[in-house]
Amino acid sequence: MKKISIGSWAYTIGPYADKPVDFETVCSKLAALGFDGLELGGFPPHPNPDDMPDAEQRAQVVEQMKGHGLGFSGLAANLWAEHLIDSDDPAPYVAEFTKNCVFARDLGIAGIRVDTVQPPTIFDQVGEATALQRVVSTFATCNEIAKDHGLYMTWEFEPGFAFNKPSDVLRILDEVDDPNFGVLYDTSHGHMVAVVGARQPGAREVLDGGQTEFIQKLSGRINHIHLIDSDNSCHKDENGEDETSMHLPFGEGVVNFDEVIPHLAAQDIGHDWWTVDLCFWPDAWGATESCKKFMDQINDRYFAASAS
């Protein structure tokens, strides 16, 4: 059976930025719904390294989670204020990453998530070859830091960030080339990258076999999984422009989970966590229960026999 978590950022950013759900309330609801844990968005108002610099504060968070019978499935580090591609000095990014590694270690979190920070339009300012070199070099450095702190590092590719074509994902994996570094496979992002080709600069690149072909190409290099639906569209930013993949509750989009789930289930990602991601969904709080019921059905259908 898979351990089911949900990303806490769904209740703090986007539609919830002005009305965040406090961490204790989130923990209480997830425990009541039978979740095994949560994936921590490490930024205010939820626990984060800046607001909790002391070991005692971090230990209290660990005890708070234990009190609810919950675990952490991972940390989404707050790196979005950093400059990964449009700077030739990676030191600030690496320092922020390191701070988050310490925080994750202190909370007993096993994996840390990153992305390429800048949007795909960054290639209008920085040549693609230079951008690739900066991403690969910094990711490789950070991966070594993650290993030093006992963490695996997972890269979440998506339409809203640079290097969002299937071949881009494979190229960066090949360049970093370390078993501790892998990709976070999100079923909405996977659909938008491999099926829709959203926000891809230059020639659009999709795969005839859609997500199942993409998962096969990534086989052995997926080390984290997010599940959620897609309706072939992007979430809009404050200017009404496409930003990144919409994340719809299960059954409200077009993803064929009966096709996708068996391919993901065949992946040895190194742990048992599968995470629901309702990022930017306007009623994430209300949709949490139905998403948990869907994941329970997935567990019963695909994993119950292996647990007996």
C-alpha positions as MATLAB code, in Angstrom:
seq = 'MKKISIGSWAYTIGPYADKPVDFETVCSKLAALGFDGLELGGFPPHPNPDDMPDAEQRAQVVEQMKGHGLGFSGLAANLWAEHLIDSDDPAPYVAEFTKNCVFARDLGIAGIRVDTVQPPTIFDQVGEATALQRVVSTFATCNEIAKDHGLYMTWEFEPGFAFNKPSDVLRILDEVDDPNFGVLYDTSHGHMVAVVGARQPGAREVLDGGQTEFIQKLSGRINHIHLIDSDNSCHKDENGEDETSMHLPFGEGVVNFDEVIPHLAAQDIGHDWWTVDLCFWPDAWGATESCKKFMDQINDRYFAASAS';
ca = [
       0.000    0.000    0.000;
       1.177    3.519   -0.742;
       1.406    6.131    1.972;
      -0.728    9.095    0.924;
       0.169   12.715    1.574;
      -0.886   16.078    0.167;
       1.097   19.228   -0.517;
       0.529   21.828    2.192;
       1.186   24.685   -0.276;
      -2.305   24.180   -1.710;
      -3.605   25.915    1.417;
      -1.142   28.835    1.508;
      -0.486   30.178   -2.012;
      -2.515   31.236   -5.049;
      -6.194   31.494   -4.063;
      -5.202   30.918   -0.424;
      -2.482   33.578   -0.235;
      -4.839   36.017    1.490;
      -6.572   33.351    3.570;
      -4.011   30.654    4.389;
      -5.079   27.674    6.438;
      -2.861   27.425    9.502;
      -0.598   24.425    9.911;
      -2.333   22.934   12.941;
      -5.711   23.057   11.199;
      -4.216   21.369    8.138;
      -2.666   18.633   10.260;
      -5.897   18.051   12.159;
      -7.968   17.734    8.987;
      -5.503   15.444    7.227;
      -5.357   13.164   10.257;
      -9.154   13.053   10.459;
      -9.365   12.110    6.759;
      -6.859    9.297    7.191;
      -3.885   10.771    5.350;
      -0.524    9.287    6.245;
       1.245   12.613    6.056;
       1.801   15.872    4.253;
       4.395   17.317    1.934;
       5.655   20.534    3.431;
       5.743   23.760    1.484;
       8.573   25.330    3.436;
       7.397   28.923    3.343;
       5.204   31.134    5.543;
       2.868   30.718    7.270;
       3.711   27.013    7.540;
       6.962   25.795    9.150;
      10.024   27.044    7.300;
      13.733   27.490    8.038;
      13.568   31.271    8.431;
      10.715   31.356   10.935;
      12.081   28.347   12.820;
      15.846   28.803   13.064;
      16.202   26.951   16.380;
      16.456   23.203   16.896;
      13.859   23.375   19.664;
      11.295   24.965   17.329;
      11.903   22.279   14.730;
      11.634   19.524   17.312;
       8.239   20.908   18.285;
       7.051   20.552   14.675;
       8.201   16.936   14.645;
       6.254   16.286   17.841;
       3.221   18.103   16.442;
       3.221   15.790   13.435;
       3.701   12.714   15.598;
       0.785   13.813   17.747;
      -1.434   13.685   14.684;
       0.033   10.383   13.488;
       1.426   12.071   10.364;
       4.751   11.930    8.557;
       6.481   14.199    6.068;
       6.695   12.952    2.490;
       9.074   15.695    1.368;
      10.017   19.368    1.402;
       9.254   21.895   -1.315;
      12.066   24.338   -0.630;
      11.387   28.052   -0.967;
      13.860   28.886   -3.743;
      11.665   31.031   -5.986;
      13.303   34.299   -4.976;
      16.668   32.972   -6.179;
      18.260   33.337   -9.621;
      19.280   30.003  -11.070;
      19.440   30.768  -14.807;
      19.789   34.536  -15.079;
      22.880   34.770  -12.887;
      26.438   33.566  -13.293;
      26.823   33.354   -9.514;
      25.088   30.296   -8.057;
      26.284   30.979   -4.502;
      23.053   32.576   -3.190;
      20.948   29.751   -4.636;
      23.282   27.117   -3.194;
      23.265   28.822    0.221;
      19.462   28.908    0.299;
      19.304   25.295   -0.810;
      21.753   24.287    1.920;
      19.683   26.072    4.556;
      16.642   24.095    3.421;
      18.600   20.841    3.524;
      19.448   21.466    7.164;
      15.799   22.231    7.868;
      14.647   19.036    6.116;
      17.191   16.952    8.000;
      16.094   18.450   11.317;
      12.462   17.551   10.579;
      13.344   14.034    9.482;
      12.340   14.692    5.879;
      14.021   12.413    3.336;
      13.665   14.333    0.060;
      13.951   17.917   -1.164;
      12.245   19.342   -4.266;
      13.657   21.879   -6.709;
      12.702   23.406  -10.055;
      14.478   25.601  -12.600;
      12.973   28.779  -11.058;
      12.829   30.971  -14.172;
      10.022   30.751  -16.793;
      10.641   29.360  -20.288;
      10.771   32.928  -21.617;
      14.149   33.284  -19.872;
      15.757   32.079  -23.099;
      14.995   35.533  -24.521;
      17.606   36.832  -22.067;
      19.982   33.903  -21.584;
      21.061   31.540  -24.327;
      19.827   27.985  -23.941;
      23.315   26.506  -23.828;
      24.354   28.862  -21.025;
      21.086   28.222  -19.206;
      21.607   24.470  -19.414;
      25.156   24.723  -18.101;
      24.007   26.808  -15.126;
      21.150   24.466  -14.247;
      23.211   21.298  -14.564;
      26.181   22.685  -12.634;
      24.052   24.063   -9.800;
      21.858   20.977   -9.587;
      24.959   18.769   -9.424;
      26.403   20.892   -6.630;
      23.131   20.882   -4.717;
      22.760   17.150   -5.155;
      26.069   16.610   -3.390;
      24.900   18.881   -0.568;
      21.642   16.934   -0.343;
      23.587   13.693   -0.068;
      25.740   15.196    2.686;
      22.519   15.843    4.634;
      21.059   12.385    3.981;
      18.484   13.606    1.454;
      17.547   12.665   -2.068;
      16.962   15.516   -4.520;
      13.987   15.602   -6.868;
      13.469   17.999   -9.779;
       9.891   18.937  -10.694;
       9.699   19.810  -14.377;
       6.646   21.775  -15.496;
       5.395   24.104  -18.250;
       5.917   27.191  -16.113;
       9.677   26.748  -15.824;
      12.536   26.529  -18.316;
      13.454   23.171  -19.843;
       9.913   21.931  -20.211;
      10.180   19.568  -23.178;
      10.487   15.793  -22.769;
      13.960   15.843  -24.315;
      14.984   18.656  -21.932;
      14.070   16.541  -18.941;
      16.043   13.581  -20.218;
      19.018   15.777  -21.125;
      19.307   17.296  -17.656;
      19.002   13.871  -16.052;
      21.767   12.611  -18.313;
      23.970   15.603  -17.528;
      23.602   15.442  -13.746;
      23.744   11.622  -13.871;
      23.640   10.592  -10.239;
      21.311    8.044   -8.614;
      20.529   10.480   -5.786;
      19.099   12.966   -8.293;
      15.840   12.231  -10.096;
      12.593   13.710  -11.317;
       9.374   14.393   -9.529;
       6.676   13.056  -11.821;
       3.462   15.068  -11.503;
       0.604   13.661  -13.597;
      -0.704   17.114  -14.511;
       2.729   18.397  -15.523;
       3.425   15.126  -17.310;
       0.253   15.596  -19.347;
       0.966   19.225  -20.172;
       4.570   18.505  -21.148;
       4.188   15.227  -23.052;
       0.651   15.562  -24.475;
      -0.099   19.295  -24.784;
       3.383   20.784  -25.129;
       2.377   23.868  -23.168;
       4.641   26.921  -23.055;
       7.433   25.193  -24.937;
       9.780   27.639  -26.667;
      10.465   27.006  -30.350;
       9.155   23.841  -31.941;
       6.496   22.061  -29.912;
       7.580   18.629  -28.689;
       5.073   16.001  -27.557;
       5.098   12.210  -27.450;
       2.821    9.936  -29.496;
       2.400    7.695  -26.467;
       1.648   10.608  -24.158;
       2.285   10.144  -20.460;
       2.829    6.397  -20.603;
       5.635    6.838  -23.140;
       7.124    9.655  -21.062;
       7.084    7.558  -17.893;
       8.766    4.719  -19.779;
      11.495    7.081  -20.993;
      12.019    8.274  -17.421;
      11.897    4.791  -15.930;
      14.486    4.307  -13.206;
      14.944    8.041  -12.739;
      11.619    8.983  -11.129;
      12.162    9.396   -7.387;
       8.996   11.221   -6.333;
       5.360   11.193   -7.495;
       2.563   13.758   -7.425;
      -0.907   12.821   -8.619;
      -3.646   15.166   -9.794;
      -5.799   15.779  -12.883;
      -5.390   18.093  -15.887;
      -7.833   19.717  -18.299;
      -5.252   20.585  -20.997;
      -4.892   24.115  -19.650;
      -2.540   26.238  -17.598;
      -3.239   28.150  -14.449;
      -3.302   31.887  -15.177;
      -1.087   34.433  -13.459;
      -2.302   37.801  -12.172;
      -2.121   39.192  -15.721;
      -4.239   36.423  -17.170;
      -1.263   34.770  -18.872;
      -0.502   31.055  -18.843;
       1.733   30.157  -15.919;
       1.910   26.458  -15.118;
      -0.300   23.373  -15.227;
      -3.783   23.477  -13.776;
      -4.173   20.964  -10.968;
      -7.764   19.759  -10.898;
      -9.300   17.301   -8.432;
      -9.409   13.752   -9.755;
     -12.199   13.150  -12.251;
     -12.557   16.788  -13.277;
      -9.981   16.587  -16.056;
      -8.841   14.347  -18.884;
      -5.991   12.264  -17.433;
      -6.614    8.556  -17.926;
      -5.407    7.274  -14.579;
      -6.234    3.689  -15.518;
      -3.450    3.992  -18.093;
      -1.025    6.102  -16.101;
      -1.183    4.509  -12.637;
       0.115    1.047  -13.620;
       3.181    2.623  -15.239;
       3.879    4.732  -12.148;
       3.217    1.757   -9.890;
       5.950   -0.147  -11.719;
       8.540    2.484  -10.760;
      10.842    1.852   -7.830;
      11.107    5.385   -6.484;
      12.897    4.409   -3.294;
      10.024    5.075   -0.878;
       6.271    4.502   -0.512;
       4.902    8.055   -0.614;
       2.456    9.217   -3.273;
       1.417   12.861   -2.927;
      -1.746   14.687   -3.987;
      -1.053   18.160   -5.379;
      -3.924   20.673   -5.457;
      -1.665   23.653   -6.130;
      -3.636   26.765   -7.207;
      -6.997   24.958   -7.041;
      -9.493   27.577   -5.783;
     -11.240   25.176   -3.372;
      -8.335   22.945   -2.406;
      -9.626   22.737    1.161;
     -13.001   21.488    0.008;
     -11.511   19.070   -2.532;
      -9.131   17.410   -0.084;
     -11.581   14.765    1.098;
     -12.612   13.628   -2.391;
      -8.952   13.404   -3.424;
      -8.214   11.194   -0.436;
     -11.115    8.906   -1.371;
      -9.740    8.625   -4.912;
      -6.309    7.716   -3.595;
      -7.861    5.116   -1.300;
      -9.450    3.554   -4.379;
      -6.056    3.557   -6.118;
      -4.508    1.833   -3.119;
      -7.288   -0.761   -2.983;
      -7.154   -1.447   -6.709;
      -3.422   -1.594   -7.323;
      -1.667   -2.221   -4.034;
      -3.970   -4.078   -1.644;
      -2.860   -7.496   -2.877;
       0.825   -6.707   -2.291;
       0.048   -5.640    1.279;
      -1.790   -8.849    2.202;
];
